[in-house]
Amino acid sequence: MDERAEIAARAANDVGGLPAPALDVAERDLLPWEKRTHALLNVLDRKGILRMEEKRRGVEQLGREAYEQLSFFERWILAACNLGIEKGLVTAEELARKLEEVACREAESGREVLP
């Protein structure tokens, strides 16, 4: 198998041994939404609603393009949303409605929410 085929066959998060840019190890404070994401995922795991293994699978299923473009917490929250829909915990319509509410609330506060 040539190198390109090997890379294509790997999961998006399987980057072991591949060339990569320098890792930024500078510490920074988490943004409020990142803290809430971390807390929410811990609660969902603790209550047995979304297990760590499911969340990892959810991140792996995002695909290479999304995996490379999203930040750590963006990957986790998107995976949790997809798993919530998959498990019937929330519908795509309910989630879209809530995201619209959040976007409106943030816009009223002068903060931009990306689509």
Secondary structure, DSSP 4 states (H G I P E B T S, - for coil): --HHHHHHHS-TT--TTS--PPP-----PPPHHHHHHHHHHHHHHHTTSS-HHHHHHHHHTT-HHHHHHS-HHHHHHHHHHHHHHHTTSS-HHHHHHHHHHHHHHHHHTT-----
